[in-house]
Amino acid sequence: MTIEISGLGDILEQFDGILIDQFGVLHDGVEPFEDAVPCLKRVAAAGVPVVAITNSGRMKDPNRQRLDRFGFTPDLIADVVTSGMVARDQVLKMLKGGSISQGDAVLNLTRESDVTVLEGLGLELSDEISSSTRLVFISGLQPEVLSRQDYLTMLRPLAEWGVPAICANPDHMVYVNGRAAFGPGLVAADYEQAGGQVVFVGKPGAEIFFRSLETLGSLEPSRVLMIGDSHHHDIAGAAAVGCRTLLIANGVQAKTDNVDVAPDFSIPSLRF
């Protein structure tokens, strides 16, 4: 049964650490939500550590910089764990296992030509498909330019050729220029439906949660609260590893997700 609370202060004493999503919880990609920074200041004053856990297909630094810019400085959010970090580990495993090799061509679907997750690995990155493509890496999209069907049309030949894919951001919805749009997770699902093999990394997968719990200091999961706005990615994913959960009910994803697992707690927006 989900308990509706008036503020995070109602339940904070039950927890030794907090994992928190970014988009839809702390900010909308353009500016922070009004009560989010004051809330986390009260959490910091109570001595409860906070780690951001995000399905961002980029590495830690760009996410850290954005949080700092919005006022979520390291005294409020101690660290950041991204799906991009987990995805890089997956690529390294593929290189070590021989399923791909240095020099192989990789179709890198991303935003702003970001290559940070794959840089330094000896792979040939491109934003165009070719017969030599050996891996599809999906970390970001341009939904303001291409439709979901456009992406499927572009990627279908690679799926039919048996080229594997890694989805470094499994979100079904993202914010682009302050507006909601379809996310990389849906394009990756379309690729899988077309016959391609896809490895999804990030929430709701257990690996990113375990890595985030380690960053918090390997706390007992039942004493850690996951705060998010996605039933599927945040609530179900955290519950599967033993964390308790708080749903931001007015978050965009909360209104569109199927309810896989009911959250322990619910609140309209993040406030203390």
N, C-alpha and C positions, 0 to 999 in steps of 0.2 A: 504493500500500500504506500502510495506516495504522500509525503507530508509537505504541505505548503508552508513555507516560512516567510517571515517579513523581511529578514535580512540575514546575512552570513553570520552575524554575531549570535544569532539564536542557537547555532550548532557548532561554532568554532571550537569550543572546548572538547569536543569529541574527537578531534583530529590532531595528528602530529605533523602533518604535511598536506600540501595541496598541489594537485596537477590542474592546469587550467588551459583551456583552448584560447585561441586568439580571436579569429574572425567571428563576429556575432556575439562575443562574450566581452572582450576588452575594447574592441574597436570595429569599425566598419570598413577598414582599409583606407579611409580618408581622415578620420578623426576619432579620438577615444570617446567612449560613452561617458556621459556626464558623471556618474557616480563611481566609475571603475577605479580611478586612481585613488580617491579618498577611501574607498573600501579597502584596497590593498595596503594603504598606509596604516589602517587600523589592524589589519592582519599582521603586518610587520611589527607593529608595536607589541602585539601579543606574542611575538617570537615564533610564529608558525612559518616555516619556509615554503616558498612557492616556486614551482618550475613550470614553464610553459611547454606544452606538448602540442605540436601542430603538424597538420598534414600540409606542410609547405615543402614543395619539391626543390627547395634550395637548402644550402648549408646554414649553419648557425648564425654566422656574422651578419648577413643582410636582415635576418629576423631580429637579431639583437639590436641592430641599429634602428630599425623601425620602432621597436618597443621603447627604446630610449627616447626617440623623437616624440613619441606620444606621451612621455612622462612615466613610463613603466621602467624605471631605472633599476640597476642591479640590487639596490636595497629593497625593492619591492618584488621583483622577479629575479631570483638568483641565477637561473640558467634557462637554456632553451634546448629542447630536443626536437628535431625535425624529421619528417619522413624522408627528406633528402639525404640526411646523414645515414639513415638505415638503408636507403637505396644504394648509396655508394658502397656500403659493405656488401650488398648483394652482387653488385658488379664485380667487386674484388673476388668474391667467391666463384663467380663464373669464369673469371680470368685464371684463377688458381686451378679450377677444375677442368679447364680446357674447352669449355663449351663456346667461349669466344677467345680471341687472341689479340695481342697488341697489333695495331695496324688495321684491325677490322673496321668497317664502316658502320657507324651508328646514326640512325635517324633520331635527332635530338629535338623533340617537340617541347618547347619552353616559351617563356615570355621574355621579352627584352634581350633575346639572344644569350640568355644565361647559360654558362657552361661550367659553373663552379663545382657542381657535383661530380662531373666527369673529367675535370682537368687533371693533367698529370698522370693519366692512366695509359697513355699511349694509343688511344683510340682515335679514329678519324671521324670527327663530328660533322654532320650535315643537316640542313633543314629540308632536304629533298630526298625522295626515295630513289633507289637505283637497284639494279640486279645484284650489286655487291653488298647491299645492306645486310648486316648480320644480327642487328639488334635494334628494336624500337624502344626508345626511352621517353616516357611521357611524364613530364613534370609540370607542364603549364600549357595553356592554350591561348588562342586569340579569338574568343567567341564574338568579339565585335567585328571580326573580319570573315571568319569561316563558321558555317553552321555545323551542327553535330553530323548531319548527313554529308556535308563536305568532307569532314574528317574521315568518315567511314568509306566514302568513295576513294579517297586518297590512300587509305591504309589497307583496304581489302586485298589488293594484290600481294602485299607482304604476308598477310594472314594466310592466304592460299598457298604461298611459297613455304610456309612453316617457319617464318622468322619469329623468334620469341620476343616478348615485350616485357618491360618492367614499368609498372605504374608507380611513380614516386609521389603521387598525390591522389589518393583514392576518393577524395571528396566528390560528392555528386553535384555540389553547388559551390560556386566561388563568387567573390565580389570583384568586379572589374569596373574601374572608374566609378566606384561607389554604388554600382547596381549589381543585382544578383544575375548569374549566368550559369549555364551548364558547366560542370567541372570535369577534370581529367578522368575521374573514376568512371564516368559514363562513357566517355570515348574508349577507355580501356575495356569496359564491359562489351561495347559494340565490337571491338577487335576480337575479343574472346568468342563472342557469338558468331563471328565470321569464320571461326576456325583457328584463330591464333592462340598460342599459349601465353598466358599473362601471369606474372608474379606481381601481386599487389602488396605494397609495403606501406606502413603507417597505420593509423587507426582505421578500423577496429582491431587490427592484428595485435597479437600479444607482444611481439618483439619490441615495438616502440614503447609499450607500457612498461615492460620489464626494464628497458634501458632508462626510462624516466624515473622509475622507482629507485634504481641504483643511483641516479643523479641526486635524488632527494636524500640519499644516505641509507638505502636499503631498509626503509621503514616497513613495519608490518602493513600489508596492503589494506587490511580492514581499518587501519588508523589513518588512511589517506583518502582524501576527498577529491574526486574528479569533477570539475565544473565545466560543462559544455552545453552547446545548443543543438547537438545532433543526437537523436535517439540511437541511430545506427552506429555512428563512428565513436562518439564520446561515451554514451551511457552503456550500451551493450558491450563495447570493447573493454571499458574499465571494470564493469561488473564481472566479466569473464576471468579477470586476473585477481578478483577479490577485493577491489576497491569499492568504496561507497560513492554515491553519485548525486550530483545536484544539476538539474536541468534548468537552463535559462529559457523560460517558456516563451518569451517574446522574440527569441532569436529566429532568424529566417529559416534555418534548417529544422528547428523544432516544429514549425508549422507545416513542413512538407514531408518529413521523414515518416516512414512506417514505425510503429512502436514495437521494437523487437523485445525490449526489456523495460519495465517501468522503472523510473528513477527513484532513489530513496527520498529525495527532496526536490522541491520545485519552487522557483521564484521568478517573477516576471523579468527582471533585469538584475545585473550584479550590483548589489548595494550591501552596506553593513547594517 
